[in-house]
Amino acid sequence: MLEIEHPSDRNMIVIRASGTLSAKDYEAAVPELQHAIALSNGPLRVLLRLEDFSGWEIGAMWREIEFDLKYRNEFGRIAVIGETALEDWGTRLSALFTKVEMHFFPTDQEAKAYEWLGRAPSDPEPT
């Protein structure tokens, strides 16, 4: 399941991903993501929360790849908050295939994730 929240900062969204994502999850989320991109005054920053996340169905993975390719220039930093070493590894792997800065944060470091999203890309990485 994908849930999208819109904080008061319109240049940022929070996406909660849980369970196994399906193509239907993406079909429901894409219009809302497109709307957030249209309202943004620059690159859209994303806080992605993985909660009991178990991956994607094949159709969902394909939809994500299509969306990422179409809108790859519309996103700024992506902070991933997760629970497992595998999610950390997946974030590092995904970062290799995109020009967007991505960083993984354990669930107990949510404040650091928000701080990192608020900094300019030229600022140093969190420690």
Steps between C-alpha positions, in 0.01 A plus 500: 500500500616853421378797702602856414504786749545865412677698774461879506822529295367451148849411376487176700284191529497202736433159348420201719558164336388183676443139413551387140441777247276421204442671166163617642686680779697693238192569287338665802812692605624636166239779459569623852877494437452689172294761685771540766762546226285766331458694826868489593717809451801292407623147551256305717663355811373163617495330837433132427393297805526124463272335757481120498604531136539172315569614142321530169297284270655494151233733358559750779874501447446570130263791582758646737774480238274669241409777746860551610620532141225743403541727805867450588579872466216605730638363826755631747634300790330181613529392863406137562401400852503128550527211737750257352852472364348373174307828461824693563673290235209551258521877547873498425442287191217724374719809546746359247235516226371851557641848506297578812673490837359222715586422859375228735407574861401243765152554646642663815667774292194661343601847625837462324320402180288815508808709575687344209211570264502866598866558420639603165669220300840668549475470882693216664339161560362419846725302735 
